[in-house]
Amino acid sequence: MRLRVDQYQKMAELMPRMIEAFRAFRDEDEKDQGLSKELEQRTGGLNHQAKELQEAFIRDMLELEGQVKVLLTEAQLAALGRAAAPAPHGDPKALARGVAQGRIEPLVMARDPALAEMADQLRRFEASAHPQLGVIGMQLLHPQAANELYCLAGSKPGKDVLEGMKVLEQGTYECPHTQYEANEKALAELRGEINIWNLVNGLHLMSKQVDSVRQCAQAAQALREGFFREAWGPQGGERGLLARLVNRSTEEPGRFAGALAAAPAVMGDIYQIERKVRAVLTDTQQQVIRDYKPCLVPPKNLRDPVRIGQANDASASARQLERLRKVPPGRLEEAAERALAAEQEHLGPYKPDELAARRKLLVETARASAAMSDTEFEIHKDELAEKIQPGDRKQELQHQLNDGLAARGVPGKIARFLLLDEHVIPVLARRAGQLANPVAARPQVAANGPAAENCDGGKCALPGRASIKRK
């Protein structure tokens, strides 16, 4: 209870500052004239602070989960395991949830074990990099379980527990629960809008392209909404359907049969619209979307701004070497371990033998760099960086999964970000207005702006923020 209350209070204090920074960032991002260094650092810093708070909370809760786990019997742990097990790929309700979010990947994967295994492996990558609460933390240690647990123990909750429950139910005087939820919603909206602006800016769409993509997005979203209305009745619609699926846990699987049967045809139509969008984009623009990872502050590769989409962009590795060669020899292996931990967080875990080889390569290359003069290092830096550049195993696997789904007519990232995202139509409308009035906004190559510290260690969002040659 104490951990949850502490997390609530810290985030309640942080979120208003995040909202202010995110709004300013969104407004600058929309102009596409380069982002100020100060604003990038402030926005990225607050975002990182919130991320660290969440990660610290998860770590502390997982420690409590471990303490509870040793108190439970094997039968109790088995029951918890069954409750926490993910639904099988063919589960009707799980499929319906996917359809409710405009996705038919679950329907395809239910019939294709190879694609299902790729999806499961990606989930394991994510779980390894970003641990989440288990069923003990989510259920047994949930505030709403407190009264029941004390009742089973034959006692009553103490004053501190009751006060904690009140904070989590009603909030604090400074930040009532309604305000906390409103701030969370505002941040989610701003983050989603910024992500789309980042992508649209990185694509450098021409006026005709903006018009074509916007018309396709309107058609795709109308198809999706029409599907929800037809499949789920007058109270359909995406949000209404999601609420029904979440709240009506006793819903019979048969109730979802009609929607599940109709979904492939609707998504097939959206897939055809996606093909139309692909036809108006250049090859480089398509590569931008293929490599795109939503990120608040995307990195900028100033040294080689045309290398968009190239997996071997080693600028992050070069910066890493610059730091490692300055580390005292006695602390080099410790610094290398931190670097390896960051790599595994963002690129997926290594196998034991891969980790040992990677550690040896990193340490040896750092020592060789340290032995060079500054001039020699500058001459050989790019070559050394290429030598230690890690492969993004998670992204490679994601590309394989996306390609496999596309081969089966499943809409991909173009549909997800440029057709079905709730922010894309208004963002494209504003960009169309800017292009029609170049005095109001003169789009520039984002790579000409100041370098930004990105939020995920050099491997997210738009690689290079490059200029794009027109057809």
Sine and cosine of phi, psi and omega as CSV:
sin_phi,cos_phi,sin_psi,cos_psi,sin_omega,cos_omega
0.00,0.00,-0.68,0.73,-0.01,-1.00
-0.87,0.49,-0.66,0.75,-0.01,-1.00
-0.89,0.45,-0.67,0.74,-0.02,-1.00
-0.92,0.38,-0.65,0.76,0.01,-1.00
-0.91,0.42,-0.67,0.74,0.01,-1.00
-0.89,0.46,-0.67,0.75,0.03,-1.00
-0.90,0.44,-0.67,0.74,0.02,-1.00
-0.86,0.51,-0.75,0.67,-0.08,-1.00
-0.92,0.40,-0.65,0.76,0.01,-1.00
-0.92,0.40,-0.68,0.73,0.01,-1.00
-0.94,0.33,-0.57,0.82,0.05,-1.00
-0.87,0.49,-0.59,0.81,0.03,-1.00
-0.97,0.25,-0.56,0.83,-0.10,-1.00
-0.99,0.15,-0.58,0.82,-0.16,-0.99
-0.87,0.49,-0.66,0.76,0.03,-1.00
-0.87,0.50,-0.61,0.80,0.05,-1.00
-0.93,0.37,-0.60,0.80,0.06,-1.00
-0.90,0.44,-0.68,0.73,-0.01,-1.00
-0.88,0.48,-0.69,0.72,0.02,-1.00
-0.87,0.49,-0.71,0.70,-0.01,-1.00
-0.93,0.37,-0.67,0.74,-0.01,-1.00
-0.89,0.46,-0.65,0.76,0.00,-1.00
-0.90,0.44,-0.70,0.72,0.02,-1.00
-0.90,0.45,-0.64,0.77,0.02,-1.00
-0.90,0.43,-0.70,0.71,0.02,-1.00
-0.85,0.52,-0.68,0.74,-0.04,-1.00
-0.91,0.41,-0.64,0.77,0.06,-1.00
-0.94,0.33,-0.64,0.77,-0.01,-1.00
-0.87,0.50,-0.63,0.78,-0.02,-1.00
-0.89,0.46,-0.56,0.83,-0.03,-1.00
-0.95,0.30,-0.43,0.91,0.03,-1.00
0.82,0.57,0.67,0.74,0.04,-1.00
-0.89,-0.46,0.39,0.92,-0.03,-1.00
1.00,-0.08,0.63,-0.78,-0.03,-1.00
-0.98,-0.20,0.65,-0.76,0.00,-1.00
-0.93,0.37,0.61,-0.79,0.00,-1.00
-0.85,0.52,-0.69,0.73,-0.05,-1.00
-0.88,0.47,-0.69,0.73,-0.03,-1.00
-0.94,0.35,-0.65,0.76,0.04,-1.00
-0.86,0.50,-0.71,0.70,-0.03,-1.00
-0.92,0.40,-0.65,0.76,-0.01,-1.00
-0.92,0.39,-0.72,0.70,-0.02,-1.00
-0.91,0.41,-0.74,0.67,0.02,-1.00
-0.89,0.45,-0.60,0.80,0.01,-1.00
-0.91,0.42,-0.70,0.72,0.03,-1.00
-0.91,0.41,-0.65,0.76,0.03,-1.00
-0.88,0.47,-0.66,0.75,0.02,-1.00
-0.92,0.40,-0.61,0.79,0.03,-1.00
-0.88,0.47,-0.68,0.73,0.03,-1.00
-0.90,0.43,-0.64,0.77,0.03,-1.00
-0.89,0.46,-0.68,0.73,0.01,-1.00
-0.91,0.42,-0.62,0.78,0.05,-1.00
-0.87,0.50,-0.71,0.70,-0.01,-1.00
-0.90,0.43,-0.67,0.74,-0.01,-1.00
-0.91,0.41,-0.62,0.78,0.03,-1.00
-0.91,0.41,-0.63,0.78,0.04,-1.00
-0.89,0.46,-0.70,0.71,0.02,-1.00
-0.88,0.47,-0.70,0.72,0.01,-1.00
-0.86,0.50,-0.71,0.71,-0.01,-1.00
-0.91,0.41,-0.63,0.78,0.01,-1.00
-0.93,0.37,-0.61,0.79,0.03,-1.00
-0.91,0.41,-0.54,0.84,0.08,-1.00
-0.90,0.43,-0.66,0.75,0.07,-1.00
-0.91,0.42,-0.64,0.77,0.05,-1.00
-0.84,0.54,-0.66,0.75,0.02,-1.00
-0.89,0.46,-0.61,0.79,0.03,-1.00
-0.92,0.38,-0.60,0.80,0.03,-1.00
-0.95,0.31,-0.62,0.79,-0.09,-1.00
-0.84,0.53,-0.62,0.78,-0.04,-1.00
-0.94,0.33,-0.23,0.97,0.00,-1.00
-1.00,0.01,-0.20,0.98,-0.10,-0.99
-1.00,-0.10,0.48,-0.88,0.05,-1.00
-0.98,0.19,0.21,-0.98,0.02,-1.00
-0.89,0.46,-0.61,0.79,0.02,-1.00
-0.91,0.41,-0.64,0.77,0.02,-1.00
-0.92,0.39,-0.66,0.75,0.04,-1.00
-0.90,0.43,-0.61,0.79,0.03,-1.00
-0.90,0.43,-0.64,0.77,0.02,-1.00
-0.91,0.42,-0.65,0.76,0.05,-1.00
-0.91,0.42,-0.63,0.78,0.02,-1.00
-0.88,0.48,-0.65,0.76,0.03,-1.00
-0.92,0.40,-0.60,0.80,-0.01,-1.00
-0.93,0.37,-0.53,0.85,-0.06,-1.00
-1.00,-0.01,-0.18,0.98,-0.08,-1.00
-0.89,0.45,0.71,-0.70,0.04,-1.00
-0.91,0.42,0.49,-0.87,0.02,-1.00
-0.91,0.42,0.59,-0.81,0.05,-1.00
-0.89,0.45,0.35,-0.94,-0.10,-0.99
-0.88,0.47,-0.39,0.92,-0.02,-1.00
-0.99,-0.14,0.11,0.99,-0.05,-1.00
-0.89,0.45,0.83,-0.56,-0.09,-1.00
-0.86,0.51,-0.65,0.76,-0.03,-1.00
-0.93,0.35,-0.63,0.78,0.05,-1.00
-0.89,0.45,-0.64,0.77,0.05,-1.00
-0.90,0.45,-0.65,0.76,-0.02,-1.00
-0.91,0.41,-0.58,0.81,0.06,-1.00
-0.89,0.46,-0.66,0.75,0.04,-1.00
-0.89,0.46,-0.70,0.72,0.04,-1.00
-0.88,0.48,-0.60,0.80,0.00,-1.00
-0.89,0.45,-0.42,0.91,0.03,-1.00
-0.99,-0.11,0.22,0.98,0.02,-1.00
0.97,0.25,0.48,0.88,-0.05,-1.00
-0.84,-0.54,0.69,-0.72,0.12,-0.99
-0.90,-0.43,0.10,0.99,0.07,-1.00
-0.79,0.61,-0.68,0.73,0.01,-1.00
-0.86,0.52,-0.58,0.81,0.01,-1.00
-0.91,0.42,-0.66,0.76,-0.01,-1.00
-0.94,0.34,-0.71,0.71,-0.05,-1.00
-0.92,0.39,-0.45,0.89,0.05,-1.00
-0.89,0.45,-0.37,0.93,-0.01,-1.00
-0.94,-0.33,0.03,1.00,-0.05,-1.00
-0.72,-0.70,1.00,-0.10,-0.06,-1.00
-0.86,0.52,-0.55,0.83,-0.03,-1.00
-0.91,0.42,-0.71,0.71,0.04,-1.00
-0.92,0.39,-0.61,0.79,0.03,-1.00
-0.88,0.47,-0.63,0.78,0.02,-1.00
-0.92,0.40,-0.62,0.78,0.07,-1.00
-0.87,0.48,-0.70,0.72,0.01,-1.00
-0.89,0.45,-0.66,0.75,0.03,-1.00
-0.90,0.43,-0.62,0.78,0.01,-1.00
-0.91,0.41,-0.63,0.78,0.07,-1.00
-0.89,0.45,-0.63,0.78,0.05,-1.00
-0.90,0.43,-0.60,0.80,0.03,-1.00
-0.92,0.38,-0.63,0.78,0.10,-1.00
-0.83,0.56,-0.75,0.66,-0.05,-1.00
-0.90,0.44,-0.67,0.75,0.00,-1.00
-0.91,0.41,-0.58,0.81,0.02,-1.00
-0.93,0.36,-0.65,0.76,-0.04,-1.00
-0.98,0.20,-0.57,0.82,-0.08,-1.00
-0.74,-0.67,0.99,0.15,0.00,-1.00
-0.84,0.54,0.60,-0.80,0.02,-1.00
-0.85,-0.53,0.24,-0.97,0.04,-1.00
-0.86,0.51,0.62,-0.78,0.10,-0.99
-1.00,0.05,-0.09,-1.00,-0.05,-1.00
-0.91,0.42,-0.49,0.87,0.04,-1.00
-0.90,0.43,-0.75,0.67,0.01,-1.00
-0.92,0.38,-0.59,0.80,-0.05,-1.00
-0.97,0.25,-0.51,0.86,-0.10,-1.00
-0.90,-0.44,-0.87,0.49,-0.06,-1.00
-0.90,0.43,-0.57,0.82,-0.03,-1.00
-0.99,-0.17,0.23,0.97,0.05,-1.00
-0.96,0.27,0.62,-0.78,-0.01,-1.00
-0.80,0.60,-0.58,0.82,-0.04,-1.00
-0.94,0.34,-0.24,0.97,0.04,-1.00
-1.00,0.04,-0.13,0.99,-0.12,-0.99
-0.87,0.49,-0.77,0.64,-0.04,-1.00
-0.86,0.51,-0.68,0.73,-0.02,-1.00
-0.90,0.43,-0.66,0.75,0.00,-1.00
-0.91,0.41,-0.68,0.74,0.03,-1.00
-0.91,0.41,-0.60,0.80,0.03,-1.00
-0.90,0.44,-0.69,0.72,0.03,-1.00
-0.89,0.45,-0.52,0.85,0.01,-1.00
-0.99,0.12,-0.09,1.00,0.01,-1.00
0.96,0.27,0.48,0.87,0.01,-1.00
-0.66,-0.75,-0.01,-1.00,0.00,-1.00
-0.87,-0.49,0.55,-0.84,0.01,-1.00
-0.90,0.43,0.59,-0.81,0.02,-1.00
-0.96,0.27,0.08,-1.00,-0.05,-1.00
-0.87,0.48,-0.65,0.76,-0.03,-1.00
-0.91,0.41,-0.59,0.81,0.03,-1.00
-0.93,0.37,-0.69,0.73,0.01,-1.00
-0.89,0.45,-0.64,0.76,0.02,-1.00
-0.92,0.39,-0.61,0.79,0.05,-1.00
-0.90,0.43,-0.69,0.73,0.03,-1.00
-0.87,0.49,-0.61,0.79,0.00,-1.00
-0.91,0.41,-0.66,0.75,0.03,-1.00
-0.88,0.47,-0.71,0.71,-0.06,-1.00
-0.95,0.31,-0.42,0.91,0.03,-1.00
-1.00,0.05,-0.63,0.77,-0.13,-0.99
-0.91,-0.42,-0.29,0.96,-0.07,-1.00
1.00,-0.01,-0.24,-0.97,0.03,-1.00
-0.93,-0.37,0.12,-0.99,0.04,-1.00
-0.89,0.46,-0.67,0.74,-0.02,-1.00
-0.94,0.33,-0.52,0.85,-0.04,-1.00
-0.60,-0.80,1.00,0.04,0.07,-1.00
-0.85,0.52,0.36,-0.93,-0.07,-1.00
-0.87,0.49,-0.57,0.82,0.02,-1.00
-0.89,0.45,-0.63,0.78,0.02,-1.00
-0.94,0.35,-0.62,0.79,0.03,-1.00
-0.87,0.49,-0.73,0.69,0.01,-1.00
-0.91,0.42,-0.61,0.79,0.03,-1.00
-0.90,0.43,-0.63,0.78,0.04,-1.00
-0.92,0.40,-0.66,0.75,0.06,-1.00
-0.86,0.51,-0.69,0.72,0.00,-1.00
-0.90,0.43,-0.67,0.75,0.00,-1.00
-0.89,0.45,-0.66,0.75,0.02,-1.00
-0.90,0.43,-0.67,0.74,0.01,-1.00
-0.89,0.45,-0.65,0.76,0.02,-1.00
-0.91,0.42,-0.71,0.71,-0.01,-1.00
-0.90,0.43,-0.67,0.74,0.00,-1.00
-0.89,0.46,-0.70,0.72,0.01,-1.00
-0.89,0.46,-0.66,0.75,0.00,-1.00
-0.92,0.39,-0.67,0.74,0.02,-1.00
-0.88,0.47,-0.66,0.75,0.01,-1.00
-0.85,0.53,-0.67,0.75,0.00,-1.00
-0.95,0.32,-0.62,0.79,0.07,-1.00
-0.89,0.46,-0.66,0.75,0.04,-1.00
-0.84,0.55,-0.70,0.71,-0.02,-1.00
-0.93,0.37,-0.73,0.68,-0.02,-1.00
-0.88,0.47,-0.65,0.76,0.05,-1.00
-0.89,0.45,-0.67,0.75,-0.01,-1.00
-0.92,0.38,-0.43,0.90,0.01,-1.00
-0.98,0.19,-0.43,0.90,-0.03,-1.00
0.77,0.64,0.83,0.56,-0.04,-1.00
-0.93,0.38,0.64,-0.77,0.14,-0.99
-0.98,0.18,0.25,-0.97,-0.09,-1.00
-0.84,0.54,-0.71,0.70,0.01,-1.00
-0.90,0.43,-0.58,0.81,0.03,-1.00
-0.91,0.41,-0.68,0.73,0.02,-1.00
-0.85,0.52,-0.72,0.69,-0.01,-1.00
-0.89,0.46,-0.70,0.72,-0.03,-1.00
-0.91,0.42,-0.71,0.70,-0.02,-1.00
-0.91,0.41,-0.65,0.76,0.00,-1.00
-0.90,0.44,-0.68,0.73,0.04,-1.00
-0.88,0.47,-0.65,0.76,0.03,-1.00
-0.91,0.40,-0.64,0.77,0.03,-1.00
-0.89,0.45,-0.66,0.75,0.03,-1.00
-0.89,0.46,-0.66,0.75,0.01,-1.00
-0.91,0.40,-0.69,0.73,-0.02,-1.00
-0.91,0.42,-0.68,0.73,-0.01,-1.00
-0.94,0.35,-0.55,0.83,0.07,-1.00
-0.91,0.41,-0.64,0.77,0.06,-1.00
-0.87,0.49,-0.72,0.70,-0.03,-1.00
-0.90,0.44,-0.72,0.69,0.00,-1.00
-0.90,0.43,-0.62,0.79,0.05,-1.00
-0.89,0.45,-0.62,0.79,0.05,-1.00
-0.88,0.47,-0.70,0.71,-0.01,-1.00
-0.90,0.44,-0.66,0.75,-0.01,-1.00
-0.90,0.43,-0.68,0.73,-0.04,-1.00
-0.95,0.33,-0.64,0.77,-0.09,-1.00
-0.98,0.21,-0.47,0.88,-0.15,-0.99
-0.84,-0.54,0.08,1.00,0.11,-0.99
1.00,0.06,-0.13,-0.99,-0.08,-1.00
-0.86,0.51,-0.45,0.89,-0.01,-1.00
-1.00,-0.08,0.38,0.93,0.00,-1.00
-0.96,0.29,-0.57,-0.82,-0.12,-0.99
1.00,-0.01,0.49,-0.87,-0.14,-0.99
-0.86,0.51,-0.77,0.63,-0.10,-0.99
-0.93,0.36,-0.64,0.77,0.02,-1.00
-0.89,0.46,-0.65,0.76,0.01,-1.00
-0.91,0.42,-0.70,0.71,0.02,-1.00
-0.85,0.52,-0.69,0.73,0.00,-1.00
-0.89,0.45,-0.64,0.77,0.00,-1.00
-0.91,0.42,-0.66,0.75,-0.02,-1.00
-0.91,0.41,-0.60,0.80,-0.03,-1.00
-0.96,0.27,-0.66,0.75,-0.15,-0.99
-1.00,0.08,-0.43,0.90,-0.08,-1.00
-0.97,-0.23,0.97,0.24,-0.11,-0.99
-0.94,0.35,-0.28,0.96,-0.01,-1.00
-1.00,-0.04,0.10,1.00,-0.02,-1.00
-0.83,0.56,0.73,-0.68,0.02,-1.00
-0.96,0.28,0.65,-0.76,0.01,-1.00
-0.82,0.57,-0.53,0.85,-0.03,-1.00
-0.88,0.48,-0.42,0.91,0.00,-1.00
-0.92,0.40,-0.38,0.93,-0.03,-1.00
-1.00,-0.01,-0.11,0.99,-0.17,-0.99
-0.87,0.49,-0.68,0.73,-0.04,-1.00
-0.89,0.46,-0.71,0.71,-0.01,-1.00
-0.92,0.40,-0.63,0.77,-0.01,-1.00
-0.91,0.41,-0.58,0.82,0.01,-1.00
-0.95,0.32,-0.55,0.84,-0.06,-1.00
-1.00,0.10,-0.38,0.92,-0.12,-0.99
-0.85,0.52,-0.71,0.70,-0.05,-1.00
-0.85,0.52,-0.61,0.79,-0.01,-1.00
-0.92,0.40,-0.67,0.74,0.00,-1.00
-0.91,0.41,-0.72,0.69,-0.01,-1.00
-0.93,0.37,-0.46,0.89,0.11,-0.99
-0.90,0.44,-0.63,0.77,0.07,-1.00
-0.90,0.44,-0.65,0.76,0.03,-1.00
-0.92,0.40,-0.57,0.82,0.05,-1.00
-0.88,0.47,-0.63,0.78,0.04,-1.00
-0.91,0.41,-0.60,0.80,0.07,-1.00
-0.91,0.41,-0.63,0.78,0.04,-1.00
-0.87,0.50,-0.61,0.79,0.03,-1.00
-0.90,0.44,-0.58,0.81,0.05,-1.00
-0.90,0.43,-0.65,0.76,0.02,-1.00
-0.91,0.42,-0.69,0.73,0.01,-1.00
-0.85,0.53,-0.57,0.82,-0.04,-1.00
-0.93,0.36,-0.41,0.91,-0.01,-1.00
-1.00,-0.10,-0.08,1.00,0.03,-1.00
-0.99,-0.11,0.54,-0.84,0.10,-1.00
-0.96,0.29,0.25,-0.97,0.04,-1.00
-0.86,0.52,-0.64,0.77,-0.02,-1.00
-0.93,0.38,-0.63,0.77,0.06,-1.00
-0.89,0.45,-0.64,0.77,0.06,-1.00
-0.89,0.46,-0.59,0.81,0.03,-1.00
-0.93,0.37,-0.58,0.81,0.08,-1.00
-0.83,0.56,-0.75,0.66,-0.04,-1.00
-0.93,0.37,-0.62,0.79,0.01,-1.00
-0.86,0.50,-0.64,0.77,-0.05,-1.00
-1.00,-0.02,-0.13,0.99,-0.14,-0.99
-0.90,0.43,0.73,-0.68,0.13,-0.99
-0.78,-0.62,0.86,-0.52,-0.02,-1.00
-0.82,0.57,0.79,-0.62,-0.03,-1.00
-0.45,-0.90,0.61,-0.80,-0.09,-1.00
-0.91,0.42,-0.79,0.61,0.00,-1.00
-0.89,-0.45,0.99,-0.14,-0.04,-1.00
-0.95,0.32,0.52,-0.86,0.01,-1.00
-0.96,0.28,0.36,-0.93,0.06,-1.00
-0.81,-0.59,0.82,-0.57,0.05,-1.00
-1.00,-0.09,1.00,-0.10,-0.10,-0.99
-0.96,0.27,-0.44,0.90,-0.13,-0.99
-0.97,0.23,-0.48,0.88,-0.07,-1.00
-0.57,-0.82,0.95,0.30,-0.19,-0.98
-0.94,0.33,-0.04,1.00,0.00,-1.00
-0.98,-0.18,0.11,0.99,-0.09,-1.00
-1.00,0.00,0.69,0.72,-0.04,-1.00
-0.93,0.37,0.71,-0.71,0.07,-1.00
0.98,0.18,-0.01,1.00,-0.01,-1.00
-1.00,0.09,0.85,-0.53,-0.10,-1.00
-0.90,0.43,-0.40,0.91,-0.11,-0.99
-0.99,-0.14,0.42,0.91,0.14,-0.99
-0.88,0.48,0.93,-0.37,-0.15,-0.99
-0.98,-0.21,0.31,0.95,-0.04,-1.00
-0.89,0.46,-0.61,0.79,0.02,-1.00
-0.92,0.40,-0.62,0.78,0.03,-1.00
-0.92,0.39,-0.57,0.82,0.05,-1.00
-0.90,0.43,-0.68,0.73,0.04,-1.00
-0.91,0.43,-0.60,0.80,0.03,-1.00
-0.89,0.46,-0.69,0.73,0.03,-1.00
-0.89,0.45,-0.63,0.78,0.03,-1.00
-0.85,0.52,-0.60,0.80,0.03,-1.00
-0.97,0.26,-0.71,0.71,-0.10,-0.99
-0.91,0.40,-0.57,0.82,-0.05,-1.00
-0.93,0.36,-0.27,0.96,0.02,-1.00
-1.00,-0.07,-0.09,1.00,-0.01,-1.00
-0.97,0.24,0.70,-0.71,0.06,-1.00
-0.83,0.55,0.59,-0.80,-0.07,-1.00
-0.79,0.61,-0.61,0.79,-0.04,-1.00
-0.94,0.33,-0.23,0.97,-0.04,-1.00
-0.91,-0.41,0.09,1.00,-0.08,-1.00
-0.90,0.43,-0.70,0.71,-0.04,-1.00
-0.90,0.44,-0.60,0.80,0.06,-1.00
-0.90,0.44,-0.68,0.74,0.02,-1.00
-0.91,0.42,-0.61,0.79,0.03,-1.00
-0.90,0.44,-0.61,0.79,0.03,-1.00
-0.89,0.46,-0.65,0.76,0.04,-1.00
-0.90,0.44,-0.65,0.76,0.03,-1.00
-0.90,0.44,-0.65,0.76,0.02,-1.00
-0.91,0.41,-0.62,0.78,0.04,-1.00
-0.89,0.46,-0.66,0.76,0.03,-1.00
-0.91,0.40,-0.65,0.76,0.04,-1.00
-0.85,0.52,-0.72,0.69,-0.05,-1.00
-0.93,0.37,-0.50,0.87,0.04,-1.00
-0.91,0.41,-0.64,0.77,-0.13,-0.99
-0.99,-0.12,-0.42,0.91,-0.11,-0.99
-0.91,-0.42,-0.06,1.00,-0.03,-1.00
0.97,-0.23,0.46,-0.89,-0.09,-1.00
-0.95,0.30,0.50,-0.87,0.11,-0.99
-1.00,0.00,0.47,-0.88,0.22,-0.98
-0.96,0.28,0.36,-0.93,-0.07,-1.00
-0.80,0.60,-0.70,0.71,-0.02,-1.00
-0.94,0.35,-0.58,0.82,0.06,-1.00
-0.91,0.41,-0.64,0.77,-0.01,-1.00
-0.90,0.43,-0.67,0.74,0.01,-1.00
-0.90,0.45,-0.69,0.72,0.01,-1.00
-0.92,0.40,-0.64,0.77,0.01,-1.00
-0.91,0.42,-0.66,0.75,0.03,-1.00
-0.87,0.49,-0.71,0.70,0.00,-1.00
-0.88,0.47,-0.71,0.71,0.00,-1.00
-0.88,0.48,-0.70,0.71,-0.06,-1.00
-0.90,0.43,-0.72,0.69,-0.04,-1.00
-0.92,0.40,-0.71,0.70,-0.03,-1.00
-0.90,0.44,-0.65,0.76,0.00,-1.00
-0.93,0.36,-0.61,0.79,0.04,-1.00
-0.90,0.43,-0.65,0.76,0.02,-1.00
-0.91,0.41,-0.67,0.74,0.04,-1.00
-0.89,0.47,-0.63,0.78,0.02,-1.00
-0.91,0.41,-0.64,0.76,-0.01,-1.00
-0.92,0.40,-0.50,0.87,-0.01,-1.00
-0.97,0.26,-0.25,0.97,-0.01,-1.00
-0.99,0.10,0.43,-0.90,0.19,-0.98
-0.95,0.32,0.26,-0.97,0.01,-1.00
-0.86,0.51,-0.61,0.79,0.01,-1.00
-0.92,0.39,-0.71,0.70,0.03,-1.00
-0.88,0.48,-0.65,0.76,-0.01,-1.00
-0.89,0.45,-0.68,0.73,0.02,-1.00
-0.88,0.48,-0.59,0.80,0.00,-1.00
-0.93,0.37,-0.65,0.76,-0.12,-0.99
-0.98,-0.22,0.05,1.00,-0.13,-0.99
-0.86,0.51,-0.73,0.68,-0.04,-1.00
-0.90,0.44,-0.64,0.77,0.03,-1.00
-0.89,0.45,-0.69,0.73,0.01,-1.00
-0.92,0.39,-0.62,0.78,0.00,-1.00
-0.90,0.44,-0.66,0.75,0.05,-1.00
-0.87,0.49,-0.58,0.82,-0.04,-1.00
-0.90,0.44,-0.61,0.79,-0.07,-1.00
-0.98,-0.19,0.06,1.00,-0.04,-1.00
-0.88,0.47,0.87,-0.49,-0.01,-1.00
-0.98,0.18,0.47,-0.88,0.12,-0.99
-0.99,0.13,0.60,-0.80,0.02,-1.00
-1.00,0.04,1.00,0.05,-0.08,-1.00
-0.90,0.44,-0.59,0.80,0.00,-1.00
-0.91,0.41,-0.68,0.74,0.00,-1.00
-0.93,0.37,-0.63,0.78,0.04,-1.00
-0.87,0.49,-0.68,0.74,0.03,-1.00
-0.92,0.40,-0.62,0.78,0.04,-1.00
-0.90,0.44,-0.64,0.77,0.05,-1.00
-0.89,0.46,-0.68,0.73,0.02,-1.00
-0.88,0.48,-0.68,0.73,0.02,-1.00
-0.91,0.42,-0.71,0.70,-0.01,-1.00
-0.87,0.48,-0.66,0.75,0.00,-1.00
-0.91,0.42,-0.65,0.76,0.03,-1.00
-0.90,0.44,-0.63,0.77,0.03,-1.00
-0.93,0.37,-0.66,0.75,0.00,-1.00
-0.89,0.46,-0.60,0.80,0.01,-1.00
-0.90,0.43,-0.33,0.94,0.01,-1.00
-0.97,-0.26,0.28,0.96,0.10,-0.99
0.98,0.18,0.38,0.92,0.02,-1.00
-1.00,-0.03,0.79,-0.61,0.06,-1.00
-0.82,0.57,0.61,-0.80,-0.08,-1.00
-0.93,-0.37,-0.56,-0.83,-0.12,-0.99
-0.94,0.34,-0.49,0.87,0.09,-1.00
-0.88,0.48,-0.70,0.71,0.03,-1.00
-0.91,0.40,-0.68,0.73,-0.06,-1.00
-0.88,0.48,-0.72,0.69,-0.12,-0.99
-0.99,-0.12,-0.60,0.80,-0.10,-0.99
-0.98,-0.20,-0.15,0.99,0.00,-1.00
-0.89,-0.45,-0.73,0.68,-0.19,-0.98
-0.97,-0.25,-0.20,0.98,0.02,-1.00
-0.90,0.43,0.66,-0.75,-0.09,-1.00
-0.93,0.38,-0.31,0.95,-0.04,-1.00
-1.00,-0.08,-0.25,0.97,-0.23,-0.97
-0.93,0.36,-0.61,0.79,-0.03,-1.00
-0.91,0.42,-0.77,0.64,0.05,-1.00
-0.89,0.45,-0.57,0.82,0.03,-1.00
-0.91,0.42,-0.70,0.71,0.01,-1.00
-0.92,0.40,-0.56,0.83,0.04,-1.00
-0.90,0.44,-0.66,0.75,0.01,-1.00
-0.93,0.36,-0.63,0.78,0.03,-1.00
-0.91,0.42,-0.62,0.79,0.05,-1.00
-0.87,0.50,-0.66,0.75,0.04,-1.00
-0.90,0.44,-0.64,0.77,0.03,-1.00
-0.90,0.44,-0.68,0.73,-0.02,-1.00
-0.93,0.37,-0.49,0.87,0.04,-1.00
-0.97,0.25,-0.34,0.94,-0.02,-1.00
-0.76,-0.65,0.97,0.23,-0.12,-0.99
-0.89,0.46,-0.27,0.96,0.05,-1.00
-0.93,0.36,-0.57,0.82,-0.04,-1.00
-0.95,0.30,-0.54,0.84,-0.01,-1.00
-0.46,-0.89,0.86,-0.51,0.01,-1.00
-0.94,-0.33,1.00,-0.04,-0.04,-1.00
-0.83,0.56,0.71,-0.70,0.03,-1.00
-0.86,-0.51,0.27,-0.96,0.07,-1.00
-0.93,0.37,0.86,-0.50,-0.10,-0.99
-0.89,0.45,-0.45,0.89,-0.03,-1.00
-0.92,0.38,-0.24,0.97,0.04,-1.00
-0.98,0.19,-0.17,0.99,0.00,-1.00
-0.99,0.15,-0.04,-1.00,-0.02,-1.00
-0.94,0.33,0.49,-0.87,0.04,-1.00
-0.93,0.37,0.60,-0.80,-0.02,-1.00
-0.89,-0.45,0.54,-0.84,0.17,-0.98
-0.98,0.18,0.91,-0.41,-0.05,-1.00
-0.99,0.13,0.21,-0.98,-0.18,-0.98
-0.99,0.11,-0.20,0.98,-0.12,-0.99
-0.74,-0.67,0.64,0.77,0.20,-0.98
0.94,0.35,0.50,0.87,0.13,-0.99
1.00,-0.05,0.16,0.99,-0.06,-1.00
-0.65,-0.76,0.78,0.62,0.10,-1.00
-0.50,-0.86,0.27,-0.96,0.07,-1.00
0.90,0.44,-0.73,-0.68,-0.22,-0.98
-1.00,-0.07,0.96,-0.28,0.01,-1.00
-0.90,0.44,0.91,-0.41,0.12,-0.99
1.00,-0.03,-0.42,0.91,-0.11,-0.99
0.68,0.74,0.79,0.61,-0.20,-0.98
-0.99,0.10,0.32,-0.95,0.21,-0.98
-0.96,0.27,0.42,-0.91,-0.10,-1.00
-0.80,-0.60,0.80,-0.59,0.03,-1.00
-0.96,0.27,0.65,-0.76,-0.01,-1.00
-1.00,0.10,0.44,-0.90,0.13,-0.99
-0.95,0.31,0.00,0.00,0.00,0.00
